Amino acid sequence: MPDLKPVLFVNGLVLLGLAAAMLVPVQVDLSYGRSEWTVFAGTAALTCFVGVCLTLVSRSRRPQLKLRQAFVLTTTVWIVIAAFSALPFHLSSLNLSLTDSFFEAVSGITTTGSTVIVALETVSPGILIWRAMLQWLGGIGVIVTAISILPMLRVGGMQLFKVEAFEADKVLPRAKQIALEILFAYALISAVAALTYYLLGMSGFDAVAHAMTTVATAGYSTRDASFAAFNSASLEWAASLFMILGSIPFVLYLRALHGSLRPLFRDQQVRGMLLIMAIAILSLTLWLLLQLDMPFMEGLRHATFNAISIMTGTGFASAPFDQWGDFALGIFFLLMFIGGCAGSTSCGIKVFRFQILYETAKTQLRRLMQPSGVFLTYYNGRPVTEQIAGSVMSFFFLFLFFFSMLSVLLGALGLDFLTSISAAASAMANVGPGLGPVVGPGGSFASLPDAAKWLLAAGMLLGRLEIFTVLVLFMPSFWRG
């Protein structure tokens, strides 16, 4: 069995950071004269106490994180954060059950954006900013996991991006500097987004909250109607831009900060994502013009905002897009699965996996035409090994398998077909809203049975942790030795 002391130590440090973050809602509620600050103060104290205990009992002179410990850490840290982040929801005046509180926290920290809270306009500012902070912290956690941990664990083809981290290391010699540079880029984009929203008409509070959930491509809003509540074309165009910025690999921003802009424009994954977005936006715009008689600029605006929102996994809505007809539903359903770029805050299967499958299929066709020929698959100018191709195909199989199983189980709990498959897709792809009247952009997950919420929470974690990271923990051989 692997030594779990380093795992406990890091979890303790994470809880200490989470306790410090809880002090922000304390200040927010105090400034608005709301009594909810006592809830955050109490949960911060409890979280800090547990964090201190974990660090003290697991402290060692030279903690080293080995491969198996990294697998355990990657899974446990997300569960631990979600469990302690759920406490304010449960203890506040919202009176959420433990199930609903955990669901809301998991949805927040995984940047999914599905919610069980209704009448958001009446919720205390501390709770609203806590939801936004969870998604913002989850976003930077996703980036760090994708850049530093998943490539090392060789999960779902992510080892392809291990070279990216090494090349960044040549620019900045220490890993700590890399993390700080990425955090700076993340915070800078968030600050620019908040300022932009404020200048375009949002209140200061709404601007900060929506900026955090936009750049994290997460989707929690301060209003039940999401961006539709503001009814502002300029805000929606600005949000579309920031959602795209959050979906670009942050390592490319790191290079841009050091004067190398070329990779940002030449990256095959970024070009692929933008091309898919453009095709989806054009198709939806034409559909809205021809079938719903929507004016061109209005159709382009709603098609752009909602297509980008769903593809990046943000989950904001500017219109009830689930009522646009079957063609639009089909496009949104596909966009849920595709997602954005690896190494960003976005969700879904990720564009690079579709590109690798496409390139691999082309290579196989060439081999069929010329059996004696030697053909290599390349991605971003680098050869794709059989190991990477096999890892990507395995990920596709497992993703579709668990999506299918989750859909069937939700159906067995009494959910209708559209709600079951869209909720399962939303959870596995960490998108947020599903489709249809129950979990669509105009609904919430509050009415779902508790068993369905636990299943969906598990699906969110499974999807965010790239499946393999969790499954390996259930192998008996993992714990031997």
N, C-alpha and C positions, 0 to 999 in steps of 0.2 A: 504494500500500500504506500502511495507517495506521501512524503512529509508535507503535512498541511499547514505547518507553521507560517511559511511565507504567504500562503493564501489568506490565512486569518489576519496576518499583519496588514496586508494591503486592504482587506475588507475593513479593518479598523480605521485605517487612514481615510478611506473613502467615506465612512460614516462621520468622521470628524469634519470632513469637508462639507458633507450634507447638512450637518448640524449648523455649521457657519452659514450656509445658504438659507436656512430657515429663519435666520435673523432678519432677512430682507422683508418677508411678509410681516414680521413683527413691527418693523418701522412703518410699513405701508398702512397697516390697520391702525396704528397709533396716530398717524398723520390724518387719517380720515375719521378718527374718533370711534372706531369699531372695537368691540370687546373681543373679537376673534384673536387678537394678538396674544392673549393668554394661552390659547391652544398651541400656537406656534412656539411660544416660549417654553412651554412644558415639553412638547415633543422634541425641541432642540436640545433641552437638557437631557432627556432620556437617550436620544441618539448619541449625544456626546459621551454620556456615561458608558454606553455599550461599546462605542468606538475606542475609548480609553482602555477599557477592560481587554478588548481583543488585542490591541497593540502591546499592552503590558505582558499578557500571558504568552504571546507568540514572538516576542522580540528576540532577536539573535544578533550576533556580532556581524556576520556576513551573510545576509539573506540572499539566496540565489533561487531564481525561478526557472525550473526545468520544464521540459515539454509537457509532461502530464500535469504538472502543477498549473501551467498556463491554461490548459483546457478547463480545469476545475475553477480557476480564478475567473475566467471569462464568463462562465455561466453563473457562478455564485454571486459575483459582484452586482450583476443586473437584478437578480432576484432580491438580494439584500437591500439594494437601493429602493426597489419598488415596494418592498414590505414596510420600510420605515417612512417612505414618502407617502404611504397610504394613511398614516396615523392622523395627520391634520384633517383629511377628508372625513374620517370616521368620527373624530372627536369634535368637529365643528358643528355649527348650527344646521348644517346640511342634513345631519342625521343619516348619512349613508351607511348601509350595512357593510360588514367586512368584505363581502363579495364585491359590492359596488366600489368601495374604496380602493381595493386592490386592483380592480379592473381599470379604474381611472388612472391610478398611479402607473401601472404597466403601460397603458396606452400613452401616457405622457412621456415616460422615460425612454420608451422605444420609438418615440416620435411618430406614433400611429395616428393619434388624433380622434379616435372613436371616444364618445363620451356618454355618460349616463346622467349627467347633470342638465337639468332643464331650467328655464327662466334665469339664464346667466346674468341678465341685467339686474337681478335682485341679489346676487351673490356678493359676499364681502370682497373688497378689493384685494385683501391679502390672499384669499383663495384663488382669485383670478390670476394674480401675479405669480403665485406658487405653481399653478398649472403651466404658465408660460415659461417659468424658470426650469421646471422639470424637462420640458421639451428642449429648451436651449442647452441645458447641461447634457441631456441625452444626445443632442446633435454633435457636440464636441466629443462626447464619449464614443459615438459611432465612428467619427473620423479617426480618433486615436486607435480604436480597435481595428479598423480597416487598414490603417497604414502600418501599425507596429506589430499587432498580434496575429491577425488572420493570415497574412503572408507566411509568418513563421510556422503556423499550424497547418499550412497547405490546404486550406478549406475551400472547396468549390472553385478551384482555379485561381484563388487570390494570390497564390505563390507567384503568379505572373507579375505582380506589383511589388515583389520584394526588391527587385532591381531599382524601382522608383525610389524607395526609401534609401537605398545605398547611395544613389546618385545625389539625393538631397543631402546626405551625410557628407558628401565631398564639399558641398557649399558651406555647410555649418558642421564643424567637426564633432559636436556632441549632441546626443539624442535629446538632452534637455533643451538645447537651443532650438532644435527642430520643433519640439512641442510648443515652445514659447512663440516661435514665429507663426505656427499654424493658429494658435490661440489668438495672436494679434490680428491675423487676417480675418478670422471668424468674428472677433469682437468689432473690428473696423467696419466690416460689411453690415453687421447688426446695427451699429451706431448710425451709419449712413442711412440705413433703411428707416430707423426710428425718426431721424431728422426729416427725411423725405415725407414720411406719412404725416408728420406734424405740420409741415409746410403745406401739405395738400388737404388739410382740413380735419384730421383726427385730433382728439384731445391728447395731451401729453401722456396720460396713462394708457390710452388705447394704442397710441403710436409705439410705445415701448413694448407693450405686451404683444402686439401683432408683429413687430420687427423680430422679436425673439423667436416666435413660432414660424415666421416666414423663412428666415435664413436657416433654421433647423429643419425646413421642409416638413413641418409637423402638423400644423393646422388648428390648434386650439384657438378659439376666438373669445372675445369678451361679450359677444352677442349670439343669441340663438340662431339668427339668420346669417351668421358669418359675415363675409364682405358684402353680401347683398343688403345688409342693414345700412351701409353707408351710401349706397347708390351713387357711386362716384367712378366715372370712367378713368379719371386720372389716377386714382388710388389703385384701381385694378391693373392698369398698365404698369404702374410702378411695382406692384406686387409680383406681376409676371416676371419682370426683370430680376427681382431679388430671389424668386424661387429658382430661376435658372442659375443664378450665381451660387446658390446653395447646393446645386446639383452637379457642379463641376469639381473634379478632384482638387482638394486643397493643396496638394503637393505642387500643383501647377501655379497656384497663387504664391507659394513660397518661392518658386523660381522667378516669378514675375517681380516679387519684391527685391530680388537681387539682380534685376536687369535683363532677365531672359524671358522675353514675351513669346518667342517663337513656339515653344511647346504648347502654350495655351491655345494657339490657333491651329496647330498641326496635329494635335492629339486625335487619334482615330476614334476614340470613344466619345469625345466631345462632339466631333463632327457628326457621328452617328446619332447621338441623342438629339441634336438640333435638327437633323434631317427628318427623323421620325416625328418630332414635334411639328415641324412645318407641314408634313403630309397630313397629320391628324387635324391640325388647325384648318388647313385648306378644305379638307373633306367635310368637317363639321360646319364651316362657314357656308359652303355651297348647299349643304343639307338645310340649314336654317333659312337660307334665302329661298330655295326652291320649294321646300315642303311647309315651312311655317310662316313664309312671307315676312320674315324679319328684315328690317332695313340693313343695308350692307355693313355700315360701321358698327351698329349694335350687334349684328351677328358675329362680325370679326372680333369685337371686344369680348363677348361671352365665350366664343369658341376658343380664343387664345387663352383667356384666364383659366377656364375650367379644364381644358386639355392639359395645360402646363401643370395645374394644380394636382390633377389626378396622376399624371405620368411621373411627376417628381415625388409623389407620395405625400404631398402637403395636405390636401383634403379640404382646402377652402372652397367655398361655393359662392358664385355671384348670381346664380339662377338655379331653378329646379331642373337641372340637366337630365334627371331621370325621367322627365316628362317630354323629352324631345323626340321620342320615337325609338323603334327597335334598332335602326341603323346607328343612331348616336349611342344607344346603350351598348351595342357591340363594340364600338370604338373605345368607349370608356372602360369596358371590361378588359379589353386587350391592353390598354395603357396601364391599368392597375398592375399587370404582371411585368411589364417591360421595365419600368423604373428609370432611374437616372444612372449616373456614373459611379463606379467603385471609387472609394476614397473620398466620397462626399457625404452629405447628410441624407441623401435621398434613399428611397426604399426600392422594393421590387426585386426582380431577378437580376437586374443590372444589364445595361446595354452591352457591355463587353462580352457577356456570355452568349448573347444572341449572335454577336459578330464572330466569335470563335467558332460557334456551331456552323455558321454560314461558310466561313473559310474552310473548315474541316470538310463540309459537304462538297464544296467545290474541288478540293483536293481528291476526295474519293471518286468523284465523277471523272477527273482526269486520269486517275489510275485505271478506271474501268475502260477508258478509251485507249490507253497506252499501258498495258500491264507491265511491260518491262521498263517503263520510265521511272525516274526518281523525282518525286514531287514533295516539297516541303510546305507546310502551312506557316504563314507569317502573320503576326499581329503587331501593329505599330512598329514595323520594321524589324521585329525580332522573331526568331523561329518559335513555334508553339510545339512543345514536346508532346509525346503520346500521353505522358503522365498528366499534363495540364488538360489536354482534350478529354481524357477519361474522367478527370475530376469534374470538369464542367458538365459532361453528360450525366454523371452520377448525381450531381446537384439538381439538374433538371428533373430527373426521374423522381428523386426524393421529394422535391418541391411539389410536383404534380401529385405524387402519392399522398402526401400529408394534406394537401389541399382537398383532394377527393375524399379522404377519410373524414376530414373536418366537416365538409359539406354534408356527407351522409349522416354523421352523428348529430349535426344541427337539425337536419330533417327529421331524424328519429325523435328529437325533443319537441317536435310539433311546428317547427318553422316552415313557412312555405318555400317553394323551390328557389325563387328569385332572392329572397332574403337569405336563405342558406348558402347559396353559392357566392353571392356578393359579399356577405359577411365573412365567409371563409377566405375569399380572395383578399378582402380588405385587411384581415388580420395577418395572413401569411405574408402579404406584400407591404404591410405597415402603411396603409394608405389613409384610413380614417373612415369616411362615409362609405356605405355600400350603395346599393341600388334599390329602388322600390319605396313604398310608402312607410315602411317600418324603420329601416336603417339607412335610408337615402339621405340626401343633403338636407331635406326638410324634417327628418326624424331624429331619433336618438336610439341608443342601445338599452335604455332604461327598462323597456317593457319585456326584454328577453328574460327567460328563466335563468336562475343562478347557475345551473349546470352549463348553460350555453356561454355565460360570461366567463366561467373558469376555463372552458375549452378555448374560447377566443383569446383569453389572456395567455394561455399556453401557446397558441398559434402565433401571437405577436412576438413572444420571446423566441420561439423556434425560428421564425422568419428573420428576426433581427440578428440572431446569432448564427445565421447561415447554416442551420440544421445540423451539419456534421459536428459542430462544436458541442452540441447538446447530446447527440446520439452516442458519441464515443463514451460518454460517462455511463451508459447502460451496458457496456460490454464487460463481462466478468474479468476478461484478461487485462482490462485497463487497471484494475485495482490489485492485481497480483504483483508480488515482488516489491 
